[in-house]
Amino acid sequence: MISLLLMLAAADPPRSASSKPDPALARAERVLAAASLIDGHNDLAWEIRDTQGGHVEAIDLTRGTDRLPRPLQTDLDRLRRGHVGGQFWSVWIPADVTGPRAVELTLEQIDIVRRLVAAHPRDLALASDAAGIRRIMKDGRTASLIGVEGGHQIDGRLAVLRQYRALGVAYLTLTHARSLDWADSATDAPRSGGLSPFGRQVVAEMNRIGMIVDIAHVSDATMAAVLAATTAPVIASHSSARALTAAPRNIPDDLLRAIAANGGVVMVNCYPAFLSDDWRAWDAARTAYAAGAGVPADVYGDRSPAPLVAWDRAHPEPRVDIATVADHVEHVARVAGRNHVGLGGDYDGIGGTGPVGMKGVDGYPRLFAELIRRGWRDRDLVALAQGNVLRLMERVEAVAASLAERPPVDAIDRASR
């Protein structure tokens, strides 16, 4: 830590000819230059599939992807400007894709991430553990990790879970938008009352093989059941604070404290629906209008269908900005502690929207500048950027090492789940 703080003091702040220097932003740049950010969730892989049919080579990430006909929130230059030194790439698939097809589609998504990394070896490199992240960040590249975003993607088979880990998957989000027969979603009716016996086996096997348990998207009951069952710390890869915004995907204070007691990390999301109740109400009215107009509602700004462009002009969007994100970071830090908070932007999975000043992955230094203006110390900023996640990963790896002699968990009869 002493050597890192000396690096922070020695680094030269950036200069801007077009604006008055901002001491807080200059300090944020120094902190992140010495201790780059690990982001918990990015959906670029699905955007590549959705817009290019999975043809990684069809998108030039060396150019500004915000200027594409269908703009993206991620490219290599913005990753550098955002000081994103570690990125968990989500291999999300829709929650209504189930059975063997869910496994096939997940494998295709893993392939997209691996091809994406292979296409940009000067900028990206695959990692699956903390040591790999540290080595790749030291080399000046973005360590690229894989997260599977939904338990439906294992098709009820622990063998599939193990094979995902063998392919480099670092975490599994236990549910997405729909409840499973072994774990409940925050946005669906419960089916298991938390975790079924098979759900507990999934958690146990993840602990054994060193895969991080991700509790973003799960219900409160499932979250509590996971914390009771796991022997390793957990993450919420892209969630925010329910005390500030009443989104069911957000985490209430009692569970923030329980996650801290577990050694886990809550990674604050940049989707306005998780950051502002006013924005949620506006978006609900907008969604209702879009349904009546027969157009999709989950796109924003220049990408919006024509009827929504007119609606947006008549109904100004409530402001969600960097200060709003900082409020959620600070709330999690107050309740869980500054050693248990991180960032998981959810970029390219939020319809092109985002907080003012943080519309893409390049916005993180401005968030750190806001926290600096609120009195955050460099050591706490380093913990937020990378230290908390790296500590968690090292603990997950230590638990797995302690269970190395244990045989694979056997799945119970499918009919009894």
C-alpha positions in Angstrom: 0.0 0.0 0.0 2.9 2.4 0.8 4.4 1.9 -2.6 1.0 2.4 -4.3 0.5 5.7 -2.4 4.0 6.9 -3.5 3.0 6.1 -7.1 -0.1 8.2 -6.7 1.8 11.1 -5.4 4.4 11.0 -8.2 2.0 10.5 -11.2 1.5 13.6 -13.4 -2.1 14.8 -13.6 -3.6 15.2 -17.1 -3.9 18.7 -18.5 -6.9 20.1 -20.4 -6.5 23.2 -22.6 -10.2 23.6 -23.0 -11.3 23.8 -19.3 -10.1 24.9 -15.9 -8.1 22.1 -14.2 -10.2 20.1 -11.7 -8.0 19.0 -8.8 -10.4 16.2 -7.8 -10.5 14.8 -11.4 -6.7 15.1 -11.6 -6.4 13.1 -8.3 -8.9 10.5 -9.5 -6.9 10.0 -12.7 -3.8 9.5 -10.6 -5.5 7.0 -8.4 -6.9 5.0 -11.3 -3.6 5.2 -13.2 -2.0 3.4 -10.3 -4.9 1.1 -9.4 -7.2 0.5 -12.3 -10.8 -0.4 -12.0 -12.3 -3.9 -12.1 -15.9 -3.6 -13.4 -18.3 -6.4 -12.4 -20.6 -6.5 -15.4 -20.7 -5.6 -19.1 -23.1 -6.9 -21.8 -21.0 -6.1 -24.9 -21.0 -9.8 -26.0 -24.8 -9.8 -26.4 -24.7 -6.5 -28.2 -22.2 -8.1 -30.7 -24.6 -11.0 -31.1 -27.7 -8.9 -31.4 -26.3 -6.3 -33.8 -23.7 -8.3 -35.8 -25.0 -11.9 -35.5 -22.0 -12.7 -33.3 -19.4 -11.7 -35.9 -16.8 -10.2 -33.6 -14.7 -9.0 -36.5 -17.6 -6.9 -37.8 -17.2 -4.3 -35.0 -14.1 -2.2 -34.9 -13.6 -1.6 -31.2 -10.5 0.5 -31.9 -12.8 3.3 -33.0 -15.5 5.3 -31.1 -18.4 2.9 -31.0 -20.7 5.6 -29.6 -20.9 6.9 -33.2 -22.1 3.6 -34.7 -25.7 3.5 -36.2 -26.6 1.6 -33.1 -24.2 3.1 -30.6 -22.4 1.1 -28.0 -21.1 2.1 -24.5 -17.9 0.2 -24.7 -14.8 0.3 -26.9 -11.0 0.0 -26.4 -10.3 3.7 -26.2 -13.1 4.3 -23.6 -11.9 1.3 -21.6 -8.5 3.0 -21.4 -9.9 6.4 -20.6 -12.1 4.8 -17.9 -9.0 3.0 -16.5 -10.9 -0.3 -16.7 -8.1 -2.8 -16.0 -10.4 -5.7 -15.3 -13.8 -6.5 -16.9 -16.2 -9.2 -16.2 -17.9 -9.8 -19.6 -21.4 -11.1 -19.2 -22.5 -14.1 -21.3 -26.1 -13.3 -20.8 -28.9 -15.1 -22.7 -32.6 -14.4 -22.4 -34.3 -16.0 -19.3 -36.9 -17.7 -21.5 -34.3 -19.7 -23.3 -34.1 -23.0 -21.3 -33.1 -26.6 -21.7 -30.2 -27.8 -23.9 -30.6 -24.7 -26.1 -29.6 -22.5 -23.1 -26.3 -24.4 -22.8 -25.7 -24.1 -26.5 -26.3 -20.4 -26.6 -24.2 -19.9 -23.5 -21.3 -21.7 -25.2 -21.7 -19.4 -28.2 -21.6 -16.4 -26.0 -18.4 -17.6 -24.3 -17.0 -18.1 -27.7 -17.8 -14.4 -28.6 -15.9 -13.2 -25.5 -12.9 -15.4 -26.2 -12.8 -14.3 -29.8 -13.2 -10.7 -28.8 -10.1 -11.0 -26.5 -8.2 -12.9 -29.2 -8.9 -10.2 -31.7 -7.3 -7.5 -29.5 -4.2 -9.0 -27.9 -2.5 -5.7 -27.3 -5.5 -4.5 -25.2 -7.2 -7.5 -23.7 -6.2 -10.8 -22.1 -8.2 -13.6 -20.6 -8.1 -14.1 -16.8 -10.0 -16.4 -14.4 -8.3 -15.7 -11.1 -6.9 -12.8 -9.0 -3.2 -13.5 -10.0 -4.1 -13.4 -13.7 -5.9 -10.0 -13.2 -2.9 -8.6 -11.4 -0.4 -9.8 -14.1 -2.5 -8.5 -17.0 -3.2 -5.1 -15.4 0.6 -4.7 -14.7 1.1 -5.4 -18.4 -1.2 -2.4 -19.2 -4.0 -4.5 -20.6 -7.6 -5.1 -19.5 -8.0 -8.5 -17.8 -11.1 -10.1 -19.3 -13.2 -12.4 -17.2 -16.4 -14.2 -17.9 -19.7 -14.2 -15.9 -22.7 -16.4 -16.8 -25.8 -14.4 -16.0 -28.5 -16.9 -15.0 -28.8 -20.3 -13.4 -31.1 -21.4 -16.2 -27.9 -21.5 -18.3 -26.7 -24.7 -16.6 -29.9 -26.5 -17.5 -30.1 -28.1 -14.0 -26.8 -29.9 -14.5 -23.7 -29.6 -12.3 -21.6 -31.1 -15.0 -22.4 -28.1 -17.2 -21.5 -25.8 -14.3 -18.1 -27.5 -14.0 -17.5 -27.3 -17.7 -18.2 -23.6 -17.7 -15.6 -23.2 -15.0 -13.1 -25.2 -17.1 -13.8 -22.7 -20.0 -12.8 -19.8 -17.7 -16.1 -18.7 -16.3 -15.4 -16.8 -13.1 -19.0 -16.3 -11.7 -22.5 -17.5 -12.1 -25.5 -15.3 -11.4 -27.9 -17.7 -9.8 -31.0 -16.3 -11.5 -31.9 -13.7 -14.0 -35.4 -12.3 -14.5 -37.3 -15.5 -13.9 -37.4 -17.8 -10.9 -36.0 -21.3 -11.3 -37.2 -24.4 -9.5 -34.0 -24.2 -7.3 -33.6 -20.4 -6.8 -35.9 -17.4 -6.9 -35.5 -14.2 -8.9 -36.1 -10.7 -7.5 -38.5 -10.0 -10.4 -40.6 -13.1 -10.5 -42.9 -15.1 -8.3 -41.1 -17.5 -5.9 -40.8 -21.2 -6.7 -38.2 -22.5 -4.3 -38.7 -20.3 -1.2 -35.1 -19.3 -1.4 -32.9 -22.2 -2.4 -34.0 -25.8 -2.9 -31.8 -28.7 -1.9 -30.4 -28.7 -5.5 -29.8 -24.9 -5.2 -27.7 -25.6 -2.1 -25.8 -28.2 -4.1 -25.1 -25.6 -6.8 -23.7 -23.2 -4.2 -21.6 -26.0 -2.6 -20.2 -27.0 -6.0 -19.4 -23.4 -6.9 -17.4 -23.1 -3.6 -15.6 -26.4 -4.4 -14.5 -25.4 -8.0 -13.7 -21.7 -7.2 -16.6 -20.1 -9.1 -17.9 -16.9 -7.5 -21.5 -17.0 -6.4 -23.3 -13.9 -7.8 -26.5 -12.8 -6.1 -27.4 -10.0 -8.4 -31.0 -10.6 -9.6 -32.0 -13.1 -6.9 -34.8 -12.5 -4.3 -34.1 -11.5 -0.8 -35.0 -15.0 0.4 -32.6 -16.5 -2.0 -29.9 -14.1 -1.0 -30.3 -15.0 2.6 -30.3 -18.7 1.9 -27.1 -18.3 -0.2 -25.4 -16.5 2.6 -26.4 -19.2 5.0 -25.1 -22.0 2.6 -21.9 -20.6 1.1 -18.4 -21.1 2.6 -16.9 -18.5 0.3 -17.7 -14.8 -0.1 -20.3 -13.7 -2.7 -20.7 -10.7 -5.1 -23.7 -8.8 -6.3 -22.1 -8.0 -9.7 -24.4 -5.2 -10.6 -26.8 -4.1 -7.9 -27.5 -0.9 -5.9 -29.0 0.2 -2.6 -32.8 -0.3 -2.0 -32.8 2.2 0.8 -32.3 4.9 -1.9 -34.2 3.3 -4.8 -37.1 0.8 -4.3 -36.1 -1.5 -7.1 -36.5 -5.2 -6.3 -33.1 -5.9 -7.8 -31.5 -3.6 -5.2 -30.2 -4.8 -1.9 -31.8 -3.8 1.5 -29.7 -2.7 4.4 -30.0 -5.9 6.4 -28.7 -7.9 3.5 -25.9 -5.4 2.9 -24.8 -6.0 6.4 -25.0 -9.8 5.9 -23.0 -9.6 2.7 -20.3 -7.7 4.6 -20.3 -10.3 7.3 -19.8 -12.9 4.6 -16.8 -11.0 3.2 -18.7 -10.2 0.0 -18.8 -7.2 -2.3 -21.8 -5.2 -3.7 -20.9 -3.7 -7.1 -23.0 -0.6 -7.8 -24.9 -0.5 -11.1 -25.2 2.5 -13.5 -28.7 1.7 -14.8 -30.9 4.7 -13.8 -33.8 2.3 -13.0 -31.7 1.1 -10.0 -30.5 4.6 -9.0 -33.7 6.8 -8.9 -37.3 6.3 -8.0 -38.3 9.3 -10.1 -36.6 7.8 -13.1 -38.3 4.4 -12.4 -41.7 6.1 -12.4 -40.9 8.0 -15.6 -39.7 4.8 -17.3 -42.9 2.9 -16.2 -45.1 5.6 -17.8 -42.8 5.5 -20.9 -43.0 1.7 -21.1 -46.8 1.9 -20.9 -46.9 4.4 -23.7 -44.6 2.3 -25.8 -46.8 -0.8 -25.4 -49.7 1.2 -26.7 -47.7 2.4 -29.6 -46.4 -1.0 -30.4 -42.7 -0.1 -30.1 -40.0 -1.4 -27.8 -39.4 0.7 -24.6 -36.0 -0.5 -23.6 -34.0 1.8 -25.8 -33.2 5.4 -25.0 -31.9 8.7 -26.5 -31.0 8.6 -30.2 -31.8 4.9 -30.5 -35.5 5.4 -29.4 -38.3 4.6 -31.8 -40.0 7.8 -33.3 -43.1 7.7 -31.1 -40.9 7.6 -28.0 -38.8 10.5 -29.2 -41.9 12.7 -29.3 -43.0 11.3 -25.9 -39.6 12.0 -24.4 -39.8 15.6 -25.5 -43.1 16.1 -23.8 -42.0 14.2 -20.7 -38.5 15.3 -19.7 -36.4 12.5 -18.3 -35.6 12.9 -14.5 -32.0 13.7 -14.0 -29.7 10.9 -12.9 -26.1 11.8 -12.8 -22.7 11.0 -11.3 -23.8 12.4 -7.9 -26.7 9.8 -7.9 -24.3 7.0 -8.5 -22.0 8.3 -5.7 -25.0 8.4 -3.4 -25.5 4.6 -3.9 -21.7 3.9 -3.5 -21.7 5.9 -0.3 -24.8 4.2 1.1 -23.4 0.7 0.5 -20.1 1.9 2.0 -21.8 3.3 5.1 -23.9 0.2 5.7 -21.6 -2.6 4.6 -18.3 -0.8 4.9 -15.8 0.6 2.4 -14.2 -2.8 2.1 -17.4 -4.3 0.6 -18.3 -2.0 -2.3 -17.3 -2.1 -5.9 -18.7 -1.1 -9.3 -20.6 -3.1 -11.9 -21.8 -0.7 -14.6 -24.0 -3.0 -16.7 -23.0 -1.0 -19.7 -24.3 -2.2 -23.1 -27.0 -4.0 -21.2 -29.0 -0.9 -20.2 -30.4 0.3 -23.6 -27.9 3.0 -24.2 -29.0 5.0 -21.2 -26.9 5.9 -18.1 -26.2 8.7 -15.7 -25.3 12.1 -17.0 -21.6 12.2 -17.3 -21.3 8.4 -17.2 -23.0 7.2 -20.4 -20.1 4.8 -21.1 -17.2 3.0 -19.6 -15.0 6.1 -19.8 -17.0 7.8 -17.1 -15.5 6.2 -14.0 -12.8 8.9 -13.3 -15.6 11.5 -12.9 -17.3 9.3 -10.4 -14.1 8.9 -8.4 -13.6 12.7 -8.6 -17.1 13.1 -7.0 -16.2 10.8 -4.2 -12.9 12.7 -3.7 -15.0 15.9 -3.3 -17.0 14.0 -0.6 -13.8 13.2 1.3 -12.9 9.7 0.2 -9.2 8.8 0.9 -7.0 7.2 -1.7 -6.9 3.9 0.1 -10.7 3.7 0.0 -10.7 4.6 -3.7 -8.2 1.9 -4.4 -10.4 -0.6 -2.5 -13.5 0.5 -4.5 -11.6 0.3 -7.8 -10.0 -3.2 -7.4 -8.9 -4.1 -3.8 -12.2 -5.4 -2.6 -12.8 -7.6 -5.6 -9.3 -9.0 -5.6 -9.5 -9.8 -1.9 -12.8 -11.6 -2.5 -11.4 -13.6 -5.4 -8.4 -14.6 -3.4 -10.7 -15.8 -0.6 -12.8 -17.8 -3.1 -9.7 -19.4 -4.5 -8.5 -20.3 -0.9 -11.8 -21.9 -0.1 -11.6 -23.9 -3.3 -8.1 -25.0 -2.5 -9.3 -26.2 1.0 -11.9 -28.3 -0.8 -9.7 -29.7 -3.4 -9.8 -33.3 -2.1 -13.6 -33.3 -2.0 -15.2 -35.2 -4.9 -17.6 -33.4 -7.3 -21.1 -32.8 -5.9 -23.6 -35.3 -7.2 -26.8 -33.9 -8.5 -29.9 -35.2 -6.8 -32.7 -36.7 -8.8 -34.1 -34.0 -11.3 -37.7 -34.8 -10.3 -37.1 -33.9 -6.7 -35.8 -30.4 -7.3 
